[in-house]
Amino acid sequence: MKTVGLRELKNNLSAYVRAARNGETVTVTDRGQAVARLVAPERPSNIDMVLDEMAARGELRRGRKLSAEEKAKLYSWRGPPLLKGITSAELLDELREDTV
């Protein structure tokens, strides 16, 4: 475990971040008092377990696999039906004529 003052940390931040990334714990002091600890984040060993925990806490909703029928329906959708009648360009032309 390394201990470093604020000024030294500021001047050599990348070296201390590198040490933390490599598994070392760096304690940061301010006037001799420990005020922070620099450590590497814990990596989840199983992503599915983490996602399940998040879902249990209501932080996300897990998706599900689509059936072949659902996939076909989803991928065949082409958007809302087109309206028949005046085009948007014609409508804009009419509106512009009214303002002249």
Secondary structure, DSSP 8 states (H G I E B T S, - for coil): -EEEEHHHHHHTHHHHHHHHHTT--EEEEETTEEEEEE------S-HHHHHHHHHHTTS--------HHHHHHHHH---S----SS-HHHHHHHHHHHH-
